[in-house]
Amino acid sequence: MTDTLAHPHLRFEPTTGGSAFGDPAGPREIVILGSTGSIGTQAIDIVLRNPGRFRVTALAAAGGRVGLLAEQAHRLRVTAVAVSREAAVPALREALAARYGAGEPLPEILAGPDAATELAAFPCHTVLNGITGSIGLAPTLAALKAGRVLALANKESLIVGGPLVKALARPGQIIPVDSEHSALFQALAGGTRAEVGKLVVTASGGPFRGRTRAELAGVTPEQALAHPTWSMGPVVTINSATLVNKGLEVIEAHLLFDVPFDRIEVVVHPQSYVHSMVEFTDGSTLAQVSPPDMCMPISLGLGWPERVPAAAPGVDWSTARSWDFFPLDEDAFPSVPLACRVGDLGGTAPAVFNAANEECVAAFLAGGLPFTGIVDTVAAVVDEGLASGVVMTHNADGPHPGGGTSLTVADVLEAETWARARARELAAAAARTPSEARA
């Protein structure tokens, strides 16, 4: 079978070993960006359980957990570590010195906002981008430009810089790590491009499934952070509660697999065992099923095109269970239709959507914005950006000679900067006049 996936950047190429990018003899060399976060720590656990298969050569982190970073560096014997906070370097040096014995060579230290980007181009086979937020765009582009396989967990880099990423990526170079997109990636192998009817992206529904919009107005940050299924960082957890995360995933699915938005559906599945599905034109649906554990999609991202045995537990089919599926309540959770609109606009609209949301989440966590005000404010920023001409739409990143794009990183950063500032202004106004902001 050929051309089985719906996007050439993710074309499935059956093989008994190695990859299109060629593995040298010995363990596959990996660079992990965001090593002290949830994705990074789980990836390191997979590597440590498979020492003959993987070797981590470099690590990057923000710099807030230098003790853990030093421990990871020593245990993995990496050659380089990077932190984005230059002020963290003295503490990192001290932490490394405390763990390395006399005569043991210390890893090279890179520091500053471009450190992870520099590390993404280091010699290796695969770069795992587990950074949170749009700051992951530059490392994503660097890894692709350097010819590395990109195990992509940083959805924001694809969302805010979609045309830039797609212009650089070669066939087979991006392997999605988000559980939903890994599921689609696997299910799409069951048919050809022409046979794909629609993508069905599942959502847990977060902690507020079943609540009306009116019931959501007064929820607290503590309630929103209590996700019933997944353990994630605060921004991703709030995004899951608002379903902004699902909106971002729909944009990501569109960009990865070139499926139109009207053929991507979101279905609420509270148990989180069915990670996503592909419906084919003959009415058949293929679903990828596994317990809610990120180790499986991470391991697939690191090991593709081969699976990593015992990467995560499978489903216990001997135990009686039932799985539920519900339609999405778009009135209570308008983030998904808003994301589809933004994704269809293209250009810098997704960057504005994402940046405004990050600022609104911060305002909500600080007590300055009601829960329903998060998406309302994001929508207001998007509308204002379109009306004022600040937002560039898809006309700016359409087809160009040689398959490139007129969109630039500078365009994305400028749009993000404006969106963040405007979102902060609107959130501050809402804090001063809460009754008017909620009206």
Long-range contacts (C-beta under 8 A, 24 or more apart in sequence): 1-192, 3-192, 3-193, 4-188, 4-189, 4-190, 4-191, 4-192, 4-193, 5-185, 5-188, 5-189, 5-193, 5-257, 6-188, 6-193, 6-196, 6-257, 6-258, 6-259, 7-256, 7-257, 7-258, 8-171, 9-166, 9-169, 9-170, 9-171, 9-172, 9-173, 9-174, 9-256, 10-172, 10-174, 10-175, 10-176, 10-185, 10-188, 10-256, 10-257, 11-171, 11-172, 12-188, 12-189, 12-305, 13-171, 13-172, 13-305, 14-305, 15-305, 17-306, 19-125, 19-149, 19-172, 19-304, 19-305, 20-171, 20-172, 21-125, 21-147, 21-148, 21-149, 21-172, 21-173, 23-125, 24-125, 26-55, 27-51, 27-52, 27-53, 27-54, 27-55, 28-53, 28-54, 28-55, 28-125, 28-126, 28-302, 28-303, 29-54, 29-55, 29-56, 29-57, 29-123, 29-124, 29-125, 29-126, 30-54, 30-55, 30-56, 30-57, 30-124, 30-125, 30-126, 30-127, 30-128, 30-302, 31-56, 31-57, 31-58, 31-59, 31-60, 31-119, 31-120, 31-122, 31-124, 31-126, 31-127, 31-128, 31-148, 32-56, 32-58, 32-59, 32-60, 32-128, 32-130, 33-60, 33-116, 33-119, 33-120, 33-127, 33-128, 33-129, 33-130, 33-131, 33-136, 33-139, 33-154, 34-60, 34-61, 34-128, 34-129, 34-130, 34-131, 34-132, 34-136, 34-153, 34-154, 35-59, 35-60, 35-61, 35-69, 35-72, 35-130, 36-61, 36-62, 36-64, 36-65, 36-68, 36-69, 36-72, 37-61, 37-130, 37-131, 37-132, 37-233, 38-130, 38-231, 38-232, 38-233, 38-294, 39-128, 39-130, 39-153, 39-177, 39-294, 39-298, 40-128, 40-130, 41-68, 42-294, 42-295, 42-298, 43-128, 43-130, 43-298, 43-302, 44-72, 44-76, 45-295, 46-295, 46-298, 46-299, 46-302, 46-308, 46-311, 47-76, 47-302, 48-75, 48-76, 49-310, 50-308, 53-303, 53-308, 54-302, 54-303, 57-122, 57-123, 57-124, 58-82, 58-107, 58-119, 58-122, 58-124, 60-84, 60-110, 60-115, 60-116, 60-119, 60-120, 60-131, 60-139, 63-87, 63-88, 63-89, 63-92, 63-111, 64-88, 66-91, 66-92, 66-95, 67-95, 69-95, 70-95, 70-96, 70-98, 70-99, 71-95, 71-99, 73-99, 73-107, 74-99, 74-100, 78-107, 79-107, 79-108, 80-107, 80-108, 80-109, 80-110, 80-119, 80-122, 81-107, 81-108, 81-109, 81-110, 82-109, 82-110, 82-111, 82-115, 82-116, 82-118, 82-119, 83-109, 83-110, 83-111, 83-115, 84-111, 84-112, 84-113, 84-115, 84-116, 84-135, 85-111, 86-111, 86-112, 114-138, 117-142, 118-142, 120-146, 120-148, 121-145, 121-146, 121-148, 124-148, 125-149, 126-150, 126-151, 126-301, 126-302, 127-151, 128-153, 128-177, 128-298, 128-301, 128-302, 129-153, 129-154, 129-157, 130-154, 130-177, 131-157, 132-156, 132-233, 132-235, 132-236, 133-235, 133-358, 134-159, 134-160, 134-351, 134-354, 134-355, 134-358, 134-412, 134-416, 137-161, 137-164, 137-165, 137-409, 137-412, 138-409, 140-165, 141-165, 141-168, 141-409, 144-168, 144-169, 144-170, 144-173, 144-174, 147-173, 148-173, 149-173, 149-174, 149-175, 149-304, 150-174, 150-175, 151-175, 151-177, 151-298, 151-301, 151-302, 151-304, 152-176, 152-177, 152-178, 152-301, 153-177, 153-178, 153-298, 153-301, 155-181, 155-248, 155-249, 155-252, 156-248, 156-354, 158-252, 158-255, 158-256, 159-248, 159-251, 159-252, 159-255, 159-343, 159-350, 159-351, 159-354, 160-348, 160-350, 160-351, 160-354, 160-355, 160-412, 160-416, 161-351, 161-407, 161-409, 161-412, 162-251, 162-255, 162-346, 162-350, 162-397, 163-346, 163-397, 163-405, 163-407, 164-405, 164-407, 164-408, 164-409, 164-412, 165-255, 166-255, 166-405, 167-403, 167-404, 167-405, 174-256, 175-300, 175-301, 175-304, 176-252, 176-256, 176-297, 176-301, 177-297, 177-298, 177-300, 177-301, 178-249, 178-252, 178-297, 179-275, 179-276, 179-292, 179-294, 179-296, 179-297, 180-249, 180-253, 180-275, 180-276, 181-249, 181-252, 181-253, 181-256, 181-276, 182-275, 182-288, 182-296, 182-297, 182-300, 182-301, 183-274, 183-275, 183-276, 183-277, 183-287, 183-288, 183-297, 184-253, 184-256, 184-257, 184-276, 184-278, 184-288, 185-256, 185-300, 186-288, 186-300, 187-276, 187-277, 187-278, 187-286, 187-287, 187-288, 188-257, 188-278, 190-278, 190-280, 190-286, 191-278, 191-280, 191-286, 194-281, 195-280, 195-281, 195-282, 196-257, 196-259, 196-263, 196-278, 196-280, 196-281, 197-263, 197-278, 197-279, 197-280, 197-281, 197-283, 198-259, 198-263, 198-264, 198-265, 198-278, 198-279, 199-253, 199-257, 199-259, 199-263, 199-264, 199-265, 199-276, 199-277, 199-278, 199-279, 200-265, 200-266, 200-267, 200-276, 200-277, 200-278, 200-279, 200-285, 201-246, 201-249, 201-250, 201-253, 201-264, 201-265, 201-266, 201-267, 201-276, 202-266, 202-267, 202-268, 202-269, 202-272, 202-274, 202-275, 202-276, 202-277, 202-325, 203-243, 203-246, 203-266, 203-267, 203-268, 203-269, 203-328, 204-228, 204-229, 204-230, 204-240, 204-268, 204-269, 204-270, 204-272, 205-268, 205-269, 205-270, 205-326, 206-240, 206-241, 206-242, 206-243, 207-241, 208-241, 208-332, 209-268, 209-270, 209-326, 211-332, 212-329, 212-331, 212-332, 213-331, 213-332, 213-372, 216-332, 216-371, 216-372, 217-370, 217-371, 217-372, 217-438, 218-370, 218-371, 219-371, 221-364, 221-365, 221-367, 224-364, 224-371, 228-270, 229-270, 229-271, 229-272, 229-292, 230-272, 230-292, 234-361, 234-365, 235-358, 235-361, 238-361, 238-364, 238-365, 238-374, 239-357, 239-361, 241-371, 242-333, 242-335, 242-371, 242-374, 242-375, 243-328, 243-333, 243-335, 243-336, 244-335, 244-339, 244-357, 244-374, 244-375, 244-378, 246-335, 246-336, 246-339, 247-335, 247-336, 247-338, 247-339, 247-340, 247-353, 248-339, 248-354, 250-336, 250-339, 250-340, 250-343, 251-339, 251-340, 251-342, 251-343, 251-350, 254-343, 255-343, 261-340, 261-343, 261-344, 264-340, 266-328, 266-336, 267-325, 267-326, 267-327, 267-328, 268-325, 268-326, 268-327, 268-328, 269-323, 269-324, 269-325, 269-326, 270-324, 270-326, 271-321, 271-323, 271-324, 273-315, 273-323, 274-323, 274-325, 289-315, 290-314, 290-315, 291-315, 333-375, 334-375, 334-379, 335-375, 335-378, 338-375, 338-378, 338-379, 338-382, 342-382, 344-394, 345-386, 345-391, 345-393, 345-394, 346-393, 346-394, 346-396, 346-397, 347-391, 347-392, 347-393, 347-394, 347-395, 347-396, 347-397, 347-407, 348-391, 348-392, 348-396, 348-407, 348-411, 348-412, 348-414, 348-415, 349-382, 349-385, 349-386, 349-391, 349-392, 349-393, 351-412, 351-415, 351-416, 351-419, 352-381, 352-382, 352-385, 352-390, 352-391, 352-415, 352-416, 352-418, 352-419, 353-378, 353-382, 353-419, 354-416, 355-415, 355-416, 355-417, 355-419, 355-420, 355-423, 356-381, 356-382, 356-419, 356-420, 356-422, 356-423, 357-423, 358-420, 359-419, 359-420, 359-423, 359-424, 359-427, 360-423, 360-427, 363-423, 363-424, 363-427, 363-428, 363-430, 363-431, 368-427, 368-428, 368-430, 368-431, 369-427, 369-430, 369-431, 369-437, 370-430, 370-434, 370-437, 370-438, 372-438, 373-427, 373-430, 373-437, 373-438, 377-423, 377-426, 377-427, 377-430, 378-423, 380-426, 381-419, 381-422, 381-423, 381-426, 384-422, 385-415, 385-418, 385-419, 385-422, 390-415, 390-418, 391-415
